[in-house]
Amino acid sequence: MVEFAQEKVIAALKESGGGSLLRGWRVELDPDGSLDVSFLEFCKAASKLRIAVDAEILFGVDSPNELTLDELAPDVGERVYAFRRWMTDKFGGPSEMFTVMEPPQNSDGRLSKQEFVQGCIQHGFEAKEEDMEEIFNLLDSFCVGHVAMEDVMFLDMDPKVREGAIQKVKMKSKIEHEHILTRLHHEVKNMGYQEGHRLAPRNWHAPSIERLPEVVIEKRQQWKEREHKRRSEAIALFRRHANKVYGNGVRAWRKGLDPGSKFVLTRADFLRYCRRLNLEFDAHCCWKILDRDSDGHLRLEEVAPQAAASLARYWKWARETFGSCAATWVHIMKVARPPSSWKSLSSLKYGPFIQALKDLRCPTAETPESGLALCNALDLNGCGIISTTDLKWLDGWQAPEWLYSTPDPDAWKDLSRLLIQQFGKPLKAWRQLDQDDSNNASWEEFEAMCDEVGFEGNRGGAWRMLDTDVSGAITLQEWHPESAELLMSFKTWMDNNWGSVKFAFQMLDTDNSGSVTFSELRRACKRRGWLGSVKPLFECLDIKMIPGERTLSYRDLRFLDHWEPALDEDILDEQPQAEAPTERERRRKTSPRADGSSGRGGATQVGASPAASPSHPGSGKMLRSRSSPAAASAPQLRRPGSSSSAAALPHVPGSPVSATGGGGSRRATPAASGAGRAGAGRPQRGVGCLRNEALESMKKELLRLRGVHDDVSVEHKKFQNKAQHFMSQLPRVGANRRAGAPQAPVERGSGEAAGEAVGEALGGTAPG
């Protein structure tokens, strides 16, 4: 009875496996490779295969809850056990056997049936070729023609390793199921069904769909892209604000951010400044980018690094030569040659100031470019004049050593030698330097590293060899480009496939051991398309390459999850650049005005209509502009009755401007407006010129209206004369009727004539 049931089950499994009993066993009864099947699973499979057998008799009394391969087909089970024993005795396990049989060249981490059979015969497995092919069918359950290492691991004799292999198979099946669900979700989403459509996704499916790994990865990638875009826009808008309102970063620091000359700015002060001016960018993101050393304070060299470097070199030379920056003014005036018309003793123009520094052999004024950069950084008002106040302000600053140092290749070579002697690998030294895993090392961390290795040389020169962009922080790309390129490629590969390094290790480490072997990671990289080599990755991480113990843990690479994408250097540059107009400016330029113009001329086209004129009686309220430069960044106010914000006059930084309506007055300095919205390349006109244009336009409009009024008066007088002539006839007829005199019959033609007269007087057609 038992033999009959076994024969029926074996026949059904062979038919399901395409003639292979072991493949049918894996597909129908044992998909996870445990080499046994439970009673409930067997009943489900028997119902699917339409097998009418007594399961209780087949399972027996000894093991009523599970049925093994040896119990169902003893001969086949014996051959499988013999293969497992040979594999353990000959190689030590499935992984070692797979490594030996794997072709050395052109290997993709897989073995074909022919390679498997030839490898078994070559290494002395005594069995028929048909039996070897049947064992291969047990491994290749999906009939793809090749097997990978994880397809063989369930045959290991070690229970712990075998359990891990079974978990991997289950995880692989789960991943395939989730991939199908994700693909179906994207297909339905792309069809664009409305919410009430019968094929539209249901709301109760959302929680399970959002937890799918591929959906989570997609959302993480979108979040990273939005975050990178937001950070880029924030720093670009801040640079644009500083250059547009103040002229450069140093003036923005002195006038707006640090007017008290404390030379340090807290996060609260920076956020308060942005909130007070209502700046339209994310101030928190901007702070994160500016505060690259993450010390919680903002300094001049972080806001304007290039200009601060010029000031630092002058500051260092002045202190070493004359004791202070203010003390240099006496010596500058002795050698300066200003024009004869220049009478001031406390200020100089750019030309005489730079020439005097050259005569004093100041290294900052060696070239015209460096001298001009120094003058632009010192000039507070941007008027082309350097005064003693600027030098006294500079004396209150304590420039860091790295900022005024010049690159020193010998110093960096000596420091590199000490680092290699103590840490062995550049990446290991970097991990010691970057304690917070932010991929940014500050000057303070660099000095601590130099103290640890005992480097007493030119630390500032060694730093400048790394910090070529004078940003105040160094990255792994600047520290060791080869390691940075390899790690960033590996991180990008993991982010694109799994969303993060942590999630990638959770997917690869199915046995929960906390590590991935060298061979496993190498095959995963080949299958997922990473072109890098795993061996250099292990070497740059300083992992011991001991055979049999080469494992990579999450602890070795978890710092990559804290890395953030670096911004472009042109975004971080504080120099003014030609930028595209914002959406608000485009709307202002293209929006139609009351007079029909498109507004492309910017704010200089004032007085196009009486309602937009500053002295029109309809503009009753007085508008006042703040005299501080920060007011130029605030939104322009509309005058009452104006249909466009372009009618507001631009504010000149540093000059008081007030506008009144209804006979008021306007005061302005003759300086040209620098914050107006005129087009690029146009000459900026002063407020007085704009006022004259507005008055002239208003005068023309009044003359035109007066002429129209005169024409209307003439026509009105003609109408009155005709109406009086017609109405003068009516009282005469009424008097004759009251006197009882005989009335002559009125013909219809005379009525029509009267109607024509009225119509002619009214300027229209006569009534019928």
C-alpha angles and dihedrals in degrees: 000000000000092000090053092052091047092051092051092050093045092050092050092048092050090052091049092047096049094254096324118110095196093050091050088049092054095043100045108023111015112030094153094052100242091136091231138075130212124235094250094048091049092052091051091049092047090053090050093048092042093236115163104205136133103253094192092058091045094051094043132202098284096063108014093164102052141030120207129205090246090057095048098043111009096184094051092043090053092053091050091050091049090053092050092050093048091049092052096044095044103040107007096247146344095285093054091046091051091049091053095046094044111104111250094223131048091010120162095181095268138104123213123215092257093050091048095050093045091048092052092049092045094053095046108261105162108219141103119275089242090056091051091051090049090053088050088053088055088056096040097055094158093051095236095143098245140058134215130212094265088056090062101040095084089070093064115125092219107093093212095051091043091052090052091050091051089051089052091053091050091048091050091053090048092051092051091050091050091048091055091049091049093050090049090049092053092047093052091044093052091052089069100220117179120246095259095049116115092233095046117111114265124236093237089060093059098085094052093043093050091054094058109116096232091049090049090050091050092051091048091051091049091049091051091050092049091047092050091048092048092050091048093049092046096054092040092053092047091052089047092050092049094048096042098047103031106017100241142009097268093055089047088054095047098042105030115016102032110017090153092060095236091140091217129081127195126215092252091053092051094048090047090053093051092046093048092055093038092231113193102230138079103277093190093057090045090053092052091054096045094045094062095159090053094223094134095247133093121216137186094258090057095051097043109012099168095047091042089055090057091048092047093054091050090045091052094047093047093051095047094045107034105008098249142018093250090054090061092066093076092053092043092055090050094059099028118109107200120174118278091250092059108099103167119108096188101054140042137189121247097261100054091039094054092044091051091052089051090052089051089050096241109175091216092065098047093110129033091240095054092045092051090048090054092049093049090051094049098042105095099188099033092237097126095257132115117204137185089255090067092054093047089052090053091054090065091062124090105207116208119243096245093055097063096034124103123225112276114193093187092055092051091048092054092047092049091053092053092047093051091048092054104033104022097212129056092227092052089052089049091052088054090049097045099055096166094049092234096131087239125100120194129212091256091055090047092053090049089053091050090051091050095053093037099244111164099168131101099318095174092053091049090050093051089053086064102031097059094157094052091234096143093241136068129216134204088260089063094039099050116351095192094057092042093052093049095046095044090050090051092046092049090049091052093045093051093049103035107009098244142018091251094053091046092057091047089056095045097041099066095158091057092234093136094240143072122219123240094247094046093052092045092054092045090053092051093049095046093046105251107156095198125099121249095212095064087045090058091044096051089048088052094236114163110252097217113155110251093013102066103125133151117213131196089247089066094058107021091104088071090070089065094054116108125203111265120241122237116270093236089059092052092047113107095207116109115259136184104266134187115257118260124248091259092053092048090053091049092051096047100038114106119245132218091262093052097253121132096230096237092139092072124220094329092079097084128157099031090141135018091245091059094045116112093228099042113128090236092066095078101160125079117238118205127193120211115246094223119096091237090069090070090068093055118095115275114253121234120235114236109269094020117128096201136043089223088080090073112102115240117251120239111224110243097013126100114237128181128176126198132187130220102031097334125142134240128216124199139156116244090244115120118255112258100177100051123119095243117141122270113276096020119124111252114238126211126248092251091058091050091050092054091050091051093050092047092050091049091050092053091050092051091050090051092051091048091054091050089050091053092052092050091050093055093051091046091054092051090051092051093052093051093046092050091050092052096044092049089069095057101067091052092058093046092052093053090053092051091049091055095238117155111268123222115231112262113230122220091238092063089053091051089049090052091048091051089051091052092046091049090049091050092047094241139090123296118259117253 
